[in-house]
Amino acid sequence: MTTNLISGIAFCGVGLLIILIGFKVTHGEWLHFLAGNIFGDNDKDAFKHRKGIGLFLIITGILIIIFYFLVFIKSPNMR
């Protein structure tokens, strides 16, 4: 039971972190998290695609959290 709780906190934490990065990328901040833009040398391309990539990250984070809660509800050890 403790392992499920710890993994749940980790899953939710990762999901929330991905959502946070998605919001920051959508608003034009933290563009260095995008692949190929580690040193900030390609800001035009990263800024052009920021909304699509940010939305993708936000949806991915939400799906991670939803997936965890679906597994959490169906787990017989957590009742």
C-alpha positions in Angstrom: 0.0 0.0 0.0 2.8 2.4 0.8 4.5 1.7 -2.6 1.3 2.6 -4.4 1.0 5.8 -2.5 4.6 6.8 -3.2 4.3 5.9 -6.9 1.1 7.9 -7.0 2.8 11.0 -5.6 5.6 10.5 -8.1 3.2 10.1 -11.0 1.2 13.2 -10.0 4.4 15.2 -9.5 5.7 14.3 -12.9 2.3 15.1 -14.5 2.2 18.5 -12.7 5.8 19.2 -13.8 5.0 18.5 -17.4 1.9 20.7 -17.2 4.1 23.5 -15.7 6.7 23.2 -18.5 3.8 23.2 -21.0 2.4 26.5 -19.7 5.9 28.1 -19.6 6.7 27.0 -23.1 3.3 28.3 -24.4 4.0 31.7 -22.9 7.4 31.8 -24.5 9.5 31.1 -21.4 11.6 28.1 -20.9 12.1 27.5 -24.6 15.4 25.8 -23.8 13.5 22.7 -22.8 12.6 22.1 -26.5 14.9 19.6 -28.3 17.6 21.3 -30.3 17.3 24.6 -28.4 19.5 23.8 -25.4 21.7 26.8 -25.7 19.0 29.2 -27.0 20.6 29.4 -30.4 17.5 28.8 -32.4 14.9 31.0 -30.8 12.9 31.8 -34.0 11.9 28.2 -34.7 11.2 27.5 -31.0 9.1 30.6 -30.7 7.2 29.7 -33.8 6.2 26.3 -32.6 5.8 27.1 -28.9 2.0 27.0 -28.7 1.6 23.6 -30.3 4.4 22.0 -28.3 3.1 23.7 -25.1 -0.4 22.4 -25.7 1.0 18.9 -26.3 2.9 19.0 -23.0 -0.2 20.2 -21.1 -2.4 17.4 -22.6 0.3 14.8 -21.9 0.6 15.9 -18.2 -3.2 15.8 -17.8 -3.3 12.3 -19.3 -0.6 11.1 -17.0 -2.6 12.3 -14.0 -5.9 10.8 -15.3 -4.1 7.5 -16.1 -2.8 7.3 -12.5 -6.2 8.0 -10.9 -7.9 5.4 -13.2 -5.4 2.8 -12.0 -5.6 4.1 -8.4 -9.4 3.6 -8.3 -9.2 0.1 -9.8 -6.4 -1.1 -7.5 -7.7 -3.6 -4.9 -4.9 -2.7 -2.5 -5.9 0.9 -2.2 -9.4 0.3 -0.8 
